[in-house]
Amino acid sequence: MLGCDVHCCQVPALAEDEVRMLKEKARQVRIHVLRATAEAGSGHPGGSLSSAEILATLYFKVMRINPKDPGWPDRDRFVLSKGHAAPALYAVLAEAGFFPVDELLTLRKFGSRLQGHPSMKHTPGVEMSTGSLGQGLSTANGMALAARLDGRPTRVYVLLGDGELEEGQVWEAAMTSVHRKLDNLMAFVDYNGLQIDGPVMDVKSLDNIAARWRAFGWHVLEIDGHDIRAIFAACEEAKSTKGKPTVVVAHTVKGRGVPFMENVVDWHGKAPSRDQAEEAVRRIEQEAE
């Protein structure tokens, strides 16, 4: 059963009001993703929607950040290795106060700070420019090692796509993480089973994914990636795991929260129309009532 690998009894539990708050943040992320991609007429809603709970939990409960001082040296870092899910990252950054929420509707527009993939040169709160898949974990390794050498309390989080794991550089980086004993590094795999060309298992088999990471020497947890309590418990367990990095295989649903998008590969990189987006928003808002 998903979540059984997380030893929840050993870590603090979330209070009910915290769970409600984080669920509401995840809903807001989904609404922002839908409206921003519809307004842009392009983007990647599917994998943005599948990662909403992970991002909401990290940014509003787990990570040490300061939106008023994005360059605070002791802040935690987040690397969106699956850079095409930028709409979800922008949504949490806006909700956290790094820039105005209204700016989300400028996604992918000429002159906007919110490009199709994250740019650390343009967007407050973005730690690394990503989009060329397979490189995020290497970057996160460097951040984690630098924090250790500088004696800082920084923890580094990285979100990988499941299709992205077909890139060889991911596994080279995974070996480096273990070799350097980067226990201040935590990776999430958004394991929604679909990539742009179809089911991940049909493009290149990723069966026994947890066993593969374990064979590389990582501390491995496997959870329901939409279960906020499980996400938080995994983060707390990672903090107490010494001598090795932690990876969470988060089982998710592509297009989560929007019935006509869920588990449909076409929504990997296709934006909804404005009418479709508003229909989806109404559905999400109704479920919250």
C-alpha positions as CSV (number, residue, x, y, z in Angstrom):
1,M,0.0,0.0,0.0
2,L,1.3,3.4,-0.9
3,G,2.6,5.4,2.0
4,C,3.6,2.3,4.1
5,D,7.3,3.1,3.6
6,V,6.9,6.4,5.4
7,H,7.3,5.8,9.1
8,C,4.6,8.4,10.1
9,C,4.7,7.4,13.8
10,Q,8.3,8.7,14.0
11,V,7.6,12.2,12.7
12,P,5.3,15.1,13.7
13,A,1.8,14.9,12.3
14,L,0.1,17.7,10.6
15,A,-2.8,19.4,12.4
16,E,-6.2,19.3,10.7
17,D,-6.2,23.0,10.0
18,E,-2.8,22.7,8.4
19,V,-4.0,19.9,6.1
20,R,-7.0,22.1,5.1
21,M,-4.8,25.0,4.4
22,L,-2.4,22.9,2.2
23,K,-5.3,21.4,0.3
24,E,-6.7,24.8,-0.4
25,K,-3.2,26.0,-1.6
26,A,-3.1,22.9,-3.9
27,R,-6.6,23.9,-5.2
28,Q,-5.4,27.4,-5.9
29,V,-2.4,26.1,-7.7
30,R,-4.6,24.1,-10.0
31,I,-6.9,27.1,-10.7
32,H,-3.9,29.3,-11.5
33,V,-2.5,26.6,-13.8
34,L,-5.7,26.3,-15.7
35,R,-6.3,30.0,-16.1
36,A,-2.7,30.9,-17.0
37,T,-2.3,28.2,-19.6
38,A,-5.7,29.0,-21.1
39,E,-4.8,32.7,-21.3
40,A,-1.5,31.9,-22.9
41,G,-3.0,29.4,-25.3
42,S,0.0,27.1,-24.6
43,G,1.8,25.3,-21.8
44,H,1.9,22.0,-20.0
45,P,-1.1,21.6,-17.7
46,G,-1.0,17.8,-17.2
47,G,2.2,17.5,-15.2
48,S,1.6,20.8,-13.5
49,L,-1.7,19.6,-12.1
50,S,-0.2,16.3,-10.9
51,S,2.4,18.1,-8.8
52,A,0.2,20.5,-7.0
53,E,0.1,18.8,-3.6
54,I,3.9,18.3,-3.6
55,L,4.6,21.9,-4.4
56,A,2.0,23.3,-1.9
57,T,3.4,21.2,0.9
58,L,7.0,22.2,0.2
59,Y,6.4,25.9,-0.1
60,F,3.8,26.4,2.6
61,K,4.9,24.0,5.3
62,V,8.3,22.4,4.7
63,M,10.8,24.8,3.1
64,R,12.5,27.7,4.8
65,I,12.0,30.7,2.4
66,N,11.6,34.4,2.6
67,P,9.7,36.0,-0.3
68,K,10.7,39.5,0.9
69,D,14.4,38.4,0.6
70,P,14.6,35.8,-2.3
71,G,18.4,35.7,-2.0
72,W,18.5,35.0,1.7
73,P,21.7,32.8,2.0
74,D,20.3,30.3,4.5
75,R,17.1,29.6,2.5
76,D,16.1,26.2,1.3
77,R,16.3,25.6,-2.5
78,F,13.9,24.0,-4.9
79,V,14.8,22.9,-8.4
80,L,12.0,22.1,-10.9
81,S,13.9,19.6,-13.0
82,K,10.7,18.9,-15.1
83,G,10.8,22.5,-16.1
84,H,7.7,22.3,-18.4
85,A,5.6,22.2,-15.2
86,A,6.5,25.9,-14.7
87,P,2.8,27.0,-14.4
88,A,2.6,25.1,-11.1
89,L,5.9,26.5,-9.8
90,Y,4.8,30.1,-10.7
91,A,1.5,29.5,-9.0
92,V,3.1,28.6,-5.6
93,L,5.7,31.4,-5.9
94,A,2.9,33.9,-6.5
95,E,0.8,32.5,-3.7
96,A,3.8,32.7,-1.4
97,G,4.3,36.4,-2.3
98,F,7.4,36.4,-4.6
99,F,5.4,38.4,-7.2
100,P,1.8,39.4,-7.7
101,V,-0.8,36.7,-8.4
102,D,-2.2,38.8,-11.2
103,E,1.1,38.4,-13.0
104,L,0.3,34.7,-13.6
105,L,-1.9,35.6,-16.5
106,T,1.1,36.9,-18.3
107,L,2.5,33.3,-18.7
108,R,4.4,32.9,-22.0
109,K,3.6,36.4,-23.2
110,F,6.1,38.7,-24.8
111,G,8.0,40.6,-22.2
112,S,6.7,38.5,-19.3
113,R,8.9,37.3,-16.4
114,L,7.0,34.0,-16.6
115,Q,8.6,32.2,-19.5
116,G,7.5,28.8,-20.7
117,H,10.3,27.2,-18.6
118,P,11.7,28.7,-15.4
119,S,14.4,31.4,-15.7
120,M,16.5,32.3,-12.7
121,K,17.5,35.5,-14.4
122,H,13.9,36.8,-14.7
123,T,11.7,35.3,-12.0
124,P,11.9,36.0,-8.3
125,G,12.1,32.7,-6.3
126,V,13.3,30.5,-9.2
127,E,16.6,29.0,-8.1
128,M,17.6,27.4,-11.4
129,S,16.8,27.7,-15.1
130,T,15.4,24.4,-16.2
131,G,13.7,22.8,-19.2
132,S,16.4,20.7,-20.8
133,L,15.4,17.5,-19.0
134,G,17.7,15.4,-17.0
135,Q,19.9,18.2,-15.5
136,G,18.0,19.3,-12.4
137,L,19.4,16.6,-10.0
138,S,23.0,17.6,-11.1
139,T,22.3,21.2,-10.2
140,A,20.7,20.2,-6.9
141,N,23.8,18.2,-6.1
142,G,25.9,21.3,-6.5
143,M,23.6,23.3,-4.3
144,A,23.5,20.7,-1.5
145,L,27.3,20.2,-1.6
146,A,27.9,24.0,-1.5
147,A,25.6,24.4,1.5
148,R,27.5,21.7,3.3
149,L,30.9,23.3,2.5
150,D,29.6,26.7,3.6
151,G,28.2,25.2,6.9
152,R,24.7,26.4,6.1
153,P,21.4,24.7,7.2
154,T,20.0,24.8,3.6
155,R,18.1,21.8,2.4
156,V,17.7,21.2,-1.4
157,Y,14.5,19.8,-3.0
158,V,14.2,18.7,-6.6
159,L,11.2,17.5,-8.6
160,L,11.8,15.1,-11.4
161,G,9.4,13.7,-14.0
162,D,9.0,10.0,-14.5
163,G,9.7,10.3,-18.3
164,E,12.7,12.4,-17.4
165,L,14.3,9.4,-15.7
166,E,15.0,8.0,-19.1
167,E,17.8,10.6,-19.3
168,G,21.1,9.0,-18.5
169,Q,22.4,12.1,-16.7
170,V,19.8,11.6,-13.9
171,W,21.4,8.3,-13.0
172,E,25.0,9.8,-13.1
173,A,23.8,12.5,-10.8
174,A,22.1,9.9,-8.6
175,M,25.4,8.2,-8.1
176,T,27.1,11.5,-7.2
177,S,24.4,12.2,-4.6
178,V,25.2,9.0,-2.8
179,H,28.9,9.2,-3.3
180,R,28.9,12.7,-1.6
181,K,26.5,11.5,1.1
182,L,24.2,14.4,0.4
183,D,21.7,13.9,3.2
184,N,20.5,17.5,2.8
185,L,19.1,16.6,-0.6
186,M,15.6,15.3,-1.3
187,A,14.2,14.3,-4.6
188,F,10.6,13.7,-5.7
189,V,9.6,11.7,-8.7
190,D,6.2,12.8,-10.1
191,Y,5.3,9.3,-11.2
192,N,2.1,9.9,-13.2
193,G,2.9,7.3,-15.8
194,L,2.6,9.5,-18.9
195,Q,5.0,11.5,-21.0
196,I,4.6,13.5,-24.2
197,D,4.9,10.4,-26.4
198,G,2.6,8.2,-24.4
199,P,2.7,5.8,-21.4
200,V,6.1,5.9,-19.8
201,M,6.2,2.1,-19.7
202,D,5.7,2.0,-23.5
203,V,8.4,4.6,-24.3
204,K,11.0,3.1,-22.0
205,S,10.3,0.7,-19.1
206,L,10.6,2.1,-15.6
207,D,9.2,-0.8,-13.7
208,N,10.5,-1.4,-10.2
209,I,11.4,2.3,-10.0
210,A,11.8,2.3,-6.2
211,A,14.1,-0.7,-6.4
212,R,16.3,1.1,-8.9
213,W,16.8,4.1,-6.7
214,R,17.4,1.8,-3.7
215,A,20.1,-0.1,-5.8
216,F,21.9,3.2,-6.3
217,G,22.1,3.7,-2.5
218,W,19.3,6.2,-1.9
219,H,16.9,6.2,1.0
220,V,13.6,5.4,-0.9
221,L,10.0,6.2,0.1
222,E,7.0,5.4,-1.9
223,I,3.7,7.4,-1.4
224,D,0.5,8.7,-2.8
225,G,1.7,12.0,-4.3
226,H,-1.7,13.6,-3.6
227,D,-1.7,12.7,0.1
228,I,-0.5,15.8,1.9
229,R,0.1,14.0,5.2
230,A,2.3,11.4,3.4
231,I,4.2,14.1,1.6
232,F,4.9,16.0,4.8
233,A,5.8,12.8,6.7
234,A,8.3,11.9,3.9
235,C,9.9,15.3,4.2
236,E,10.3,14.9,7.9
237,E,11.8,11.4,7.6
238,A,14.2,12.7,5.0
239,K,15.4,15.3,7.5
240,S,16.2,12.6,10.0
241,T,17.9,10.3,7.5
242,K,21.7,10.7,7.7
243,G,24.5,9.8,5.4
244,K,22.4,9.4,2.2
245,P,19.9,11.4,0.1
246,T,16.2,10.6,0.1
247,V,14.0,10.1,-3.0
248,V,10.2,9.9,-2.9
249,V,8.4,8.0,-5.6
250,A,5.2,9.9,-5.6
251,H,2.4,8.1,-7.4
252,T,0.2,10.8,-9.0
253,V,-2.4,11.3,-11.7
254,K,-1.7,13.4,-14.8
255,G,-4.2,16.2,-15.0
256,R,-5.3,15.6,-11.4
257,G,-8.5,17.5,-10.4
258,V,-9.9,17.9,-13.9
259,P,-11.9,14.9,-15.0
260,F,-11.5,15.4,-18.7
261,M,-7.7,15.8,-18.3
262,E,-7.0,13.0,-15.9
263,N,-4.8,10.2,-17.3
264,V,-5.1,11.7,-20.9
265,V,-1.7,12.0,-22.5
266,D,-2.9,14.7,-24.9
267,W,-3.0,17.2,-22.0
268,H,0.7,16.9,-21.4
269,G,1.5,19.9,-23.5
270,K,-1.9,21.2,-24.7
271,A,-3.6,24.2,-23.1
272,P,-7.3,24.2,-22.4
273,S,-9.6,26.8,-24.0
274,R,-10.9,29.5,-21.8
275,D,-14.3,27.8,-21.6
276,Q,-12.7,24.5,-20.7
277,A,-10.5,26.1,-18.1
278,E,-13.5,27.8,-16.4
279,E,-15.5,24.6,-16.5
280,A,-12.6,22.9,-14.7
281,V,-12.3,25.7,-12.2
282,R,-16.0,25.5,-11.4
283,R,-15.5,21.8,-10.7
284,I,-12.5,22.3,-8.5
285,E,-14.3,25.1,-6.5
286,Q,-17.5,22.9,-6.1
287,E,-15.4,20.1,-4.6
288,A,-14.0,22.5,-2.1
289,E,-17.4,23.5,-0.8
